[in-house]
Amino acid sequence: MPRRPPSPPPHPAHTASEVTDLLAVLWGGARLKAPAGPISPSQLRALLAIERLDGGNLRALGETLDSSPPATSRLCDRLEAAGLVERRLSPSSRREVELHLSRPGRVLLEEVRGYQVLELAPVLETMSPEALAQLATGLAAFRAAAAAAVGGAASQDSPVRAVRPA
């Protein structure tokens, strides 16, 4: 009986999609465990975008989230009411409002990232040093490419980087 040729490896985008699914499972509780309070997935996504757009307006946030202006405004209303976001008048245009994370919003993201690291650590500990080095190299390249795709560079000092345990 003839053997079938081996299947080609999956496309990297397919593998990345599977990894994001696994990360969602691993990190599912991180947004709920943060001492600053539980947060919905859409609120977490908005906070991450506001952090990245620091000083951006509602239109930029809506475009980033692919959300309508009314939905984006309501989401920001909820985040502001929770004390996680501040709206400030733009110094360059009195008609525009800038969005910034408040101190509690920054603390919440730090806590969520800390819990994400705690969830990842046991998985990473099962990997060989060589595999970890390859992963680190690949993730650094992916971070740079993804940051460029969403409009900006993610440096080591960027708030978009993963939190490293102390």
Buried (B, 14 or more C-beta within 10 A) or exposed (E): EEEEEEEEEEEEEEEBEEEEEEBEEBBEEBBEBBEBEEBEEEBBBBBBBBBBBEEBBBEBBBBBBEBEEEEBEEBBEBBBEBBBBBBEEEEEEEEEBBBBBBEBBBBBBBBBBBBBBBBBEEEEEEEEEEEEEEEEEEEEEEBEEEBEEEEEEBEEEEBBBEBEEE
